[in-house]
Amino acid sequence: MFDEKDLVLEAKHVTRKFQASGGRTLTACDDVSLNLYRGKTLGLVGESGCGKSTFMRMIVSLDTPTEGEILFNGVDITKLKGEQLRQHRQHIQMVFQDPTGSMNPKMKVRDIICEPLLNFDRISKSEKDAKARELLEMVELPGDFADRFPHNMSGGQRQRVAIARALALEPEIIIMDEATSALDVSVQKTVIELIAKLQKEHNIAIGFICHDLGLIQSFAHEIAVMYLGNIVEMFPAEDIAKCRHPYTHALMGAIFDTKMDFSKKIESIEGEPPSPLDVPPGCPFQNRCKHCKDICKQDKPALAEVGPDHTVACHMCSGEARS
């Protein structure tokens, strides 16, 4: 689907396990393999607690995989330490869900935006004012916002400042963790349009974490659906109507039709996911799937190709469970 020369990051068989009480192990990410390409957006979708943020935190080197490797331009960043790791952080930046929590309330916007540049000696203190104005205007905010404090702005304006700070170091990758979920719907639209515009201008690879399959489909190039630490389906965003996995269908069924088509029934997903401390053998979605067969309770399905650039981890889709 994408040109291999644009491949900027490759996560290979990444697993993250945490030790819990009683000698138990919690597997937050289980053998996850995903790629990021220049100028493209990968949408990572799933319920809370499925491992989306844990995976993206490993991409930005805020956490380290238990197993697997993460290759940035061919270099395994999980092995970087000290000054090498510090210098590498310039290339992958992150925009958090709550911009307020990621900003020092006592710092002016000028200092918030320019702090990364000063840390890496990209600018001198005398250049702060001009650079802050340039970055603010890039995210469609007035240059005089540089004199404001975070609490003097709206949520949408603060998120634009967070995006400006992430872009300051001219990274090749930006990870966005629910970057629009705390915003009003009208503000979400303008921020998404801004992100798409900046991506085209700077040819940035974006990893976007989201709960809303409908929202991510509107601007992502590829979608990966995650459930209980596992990637269960991957497909081009324009092929969302061709999704095959029962969990993806359930997420689609939970989307409200904004055209007020009441013939479309809003369906909730029955049951609760099992505890990540006690995942049963077989398919992780088995206890919530109406198509579950004996093989689903015994063998964990692997991702298999079901169409062009479309893979699904489901026995039903591969035909093994059909009677």
N, C-alpha and C positions, 0 to 999 in steps of 0.2 A: 504493500500500500504506500509506503514511503521510500524515498531514495536512501540507500544505505550510507551514502556519503554525508547525509545530514544526521546520522546517528551520533548523538552527543553523550548519552548516558545509557548504560546497559546494566540492569540488575539481574543477576543470574542466581536462581535457586536460593533466594534470600529467606532465611528462617530466623525468627527472634523468639527466644524462650526466656521466661522469667521464673525464677524459683519462688515458690509460694510456701506457706506454712504446711507442716505435716509431710515434708519431703515431696510435695506435689510440684508439677511443672505446668505453667500456663504458656501455651504457644500462641503468641499474638499474631505472628505471620508465619505461614507454613509453605515453604518452597515456592516463593513468589518470584516470577520472572517478568519484568516489564521494561520497555524501552522508552526513551524520550528523544524526540527529533527536533532539530532546529526549525523554528517557525511553526511548530505544531503543538496542539494542546491534548494532553492525555487526561481524561476525566476518570477519577477513581470514585466509584459509587458504592454505597452500602449502609447498613444500619449502624447506629452508634455501638462502639465496642468491637467492630469487625476487624480492626487492625489497620485502617486507612492511615490514620495519623502516625501510628508507630512506623509504618513503612516509609512515609514521607520524611519523618524525623531522621531515619537512617540515611536517606538521600542527602539531607543537608548536614550530615555528620553530627547531629545532636544525640545520636544513639549508634550503637554498633551491632551488626548482625551476629547471631550466635553461629550461623553457618551461611555460606554463600559469599558472593563478591559483588561489588558495585563498581563498574568500570566507567570512569569519566575520561573521555577521549583516550581510552585504552589503558588508563592507570587505575589500579584498584585503590579507591580512596579509603577503604576500610583499614588499610595498612598505614595510612599517613599519621604522623605524630608531630608534636612540637611545632616548630616554625613552618614546616612543610604543610601541616594541616591548617595553620593560621592563614598562610598565603592562599591556600586552595579555597578558603571560604569566600573569597571575592567572586568566584565563578558561579556559586549557587546560593541564591538568597531566598528568603521566605517572607510571606505576608500572612500574618496570623488572623484568626477569626475575630478577635477583639483588639482593635487597634489601640484602644485606651490602655489596656493592660501591657502593651508592648512599648509604651512611651513613658518617659520620665515626666511626670506632671509639672516638675519645676523647670523643665527646659523649654525654651522657645522652639518653634518649628524650625527656624534656621539651624539651630544646634542639633536638633534631632536628625534632620536630613543630612547635614554635613559631617556628623560624627564618624560614619564609616570612611569617608574620604580622608579625614584627618588621621584616622587610625592607620591608614595604609599610605600616608604621605602623598596622596593624590593631589591635594591642594594645600595652600598656605592659609593661615588664619585671615589674611587680608583679602582672600578670594571668596570667603564664605558668603558674603551678601550677594554677590553676582551669581554664584553657583546655586544658592538656595532659590533665588528668583527663577533661574533657568529651569530647575527641576520642578518647581511648583507650576510654572506655565506649561511644562510638558504634560502634567496630569490635569491641566485645565483648571488651575486655581490661580487667583490673582497673586502677583509677586509680593504684595504687602502682607500676605498671610505669614510671611517669614517672621513677623514680630508677634504673632499670636502664641498662646499656650494651648495645649490640647483641649482643655476644658472650654475654650472659647470657640470651638467649632462643632459642627454637627457630626453624626456618625459617618455619613458619607464623605464629608470633607476630611475627617481623620483617616479614613481608609485610603483616600487619595494621597495623603501625606505618607502613609505607610508604603504605598506603591512607589512613590517618588524615592523614598529612602532605599527600597529594594533595588531600584533601577540606578541609583547613584554610582555604584561600582561597575556598571555595565556588565552584569552577569550574563552567562550563556543560558542559565536555567533559573526560573523562578517557581517556587512551590507555594501554592495558595491553599491554605487550610481553612475551608469554609469561609472564604474571604468576603462573601456577600450575604451570608445567612442572617446576620444581625441587622441588616439594612431593610428599609421599606422597599416594597416591590418596585416602585417607580425609581428609586435610587439604585436598586440592583441593576436595572436595565442600563442606566447611564454608566455605571461602573463596569459592567460586562462589555459594553461598547468601547469604553476606554481601554480595557485590557486587550481586546481584539485589535484595536488600532495600534497600540504600542507594540504588540507582538509583531505585526506586519512591518512596522517601521524599524524595529531593532532585531528582527529575526530570532526571537527568544523562544526557547523550549519552555512550556508551562506544564506543570503537574497540578491539577485542580481537584481538590477533595470536595465532595458534595453529597448531600442526601437526596437532592432533587434530581431525578433522572430526566425530567422534562427540561429543567434549566440547563443542565450540563449538555444535553443534546443540542441545544440551540447554538452553541459556539465551539464545542470540542471537536477534534478531528477523529479521535479514537476513544472508546469507552471500555473500561475494565470494571466488572462487577465483582465485589468482594463479599464473602460471607464467612464469618467465623474464622478469619485468618487465611482463607483460601480464595484464589481467583477462580470464579466459577464460569465466567463468560467474558469474551473480548470480541468486539466488533467495531467496524467503522461507524461513526456517529450517525451518518445518513442512513444506515441500515437498521436503525433501532426497531423498526416495525418487523424486522426479520428475527428478532431475538428468540432464543430457543429454550433457555434454561427456565425451569419453573419459578425460581426466585426472581429472575429478571421480569418474567411475566407478572409476578405478584407486585413488583415495584411499579410496573407500568399500570397495573390495575388500580393502584392507589393514587394515581395522578388525577387531580380534579380538572374537569373540562371547563376551561375559561369561557367557552362559547355557550355555556349553560345548556348543553345537550343532556337532558335528564334521562335519556335512554341509556346513557353510559353509566353503569353502576360502579360506584366507588367501593372497591373490595379491600378489606384488610387481610393481612397475612395471619392465618390461624396459628395458635400456639406460640410458644416462646422458644428462642434458640437455647440449646443446651449450654451449661456452664463451660467456658473455655478451659476450666480445670478438669472437666469430665466429658470430653468429646467422645461419643460412641464410635466404634469402628464403622467403616463404610462411608457413605455420603454424608457430609456434615448437615445437609438440609433434609435428611430423611424424615425427621419427626414432624415436619411442617409441610411435606409434599404429598399431595393427593395421588400422585402417580407412583409412590414408593413400592418397590418389589423386593423380594428376598435378596436379590443380588445387591441392591442398594444398601442393605444392612450389613453386608459382608465385605464388599470390595469398594474401596474409595475410587471413584472415577477420575481419570486423568483428562487433562485438556486435549481435545481432539478436534481436528478441522472438520467443519460442517459446511463451509462455503468459503469464498474468497476473503482472506484475512479475517475469518470468523471461526473462533474456537469455543468449544463448550465442554465443561466437565459434568457430564450427565449420562448415565447408562441408557436412559430413554432416548436421548438424542442420537446416541451411537447405535441404537438398535439392540443392544445386548439384553435389555430388560423387556423387550416387546414379546408378547405371547402370540 
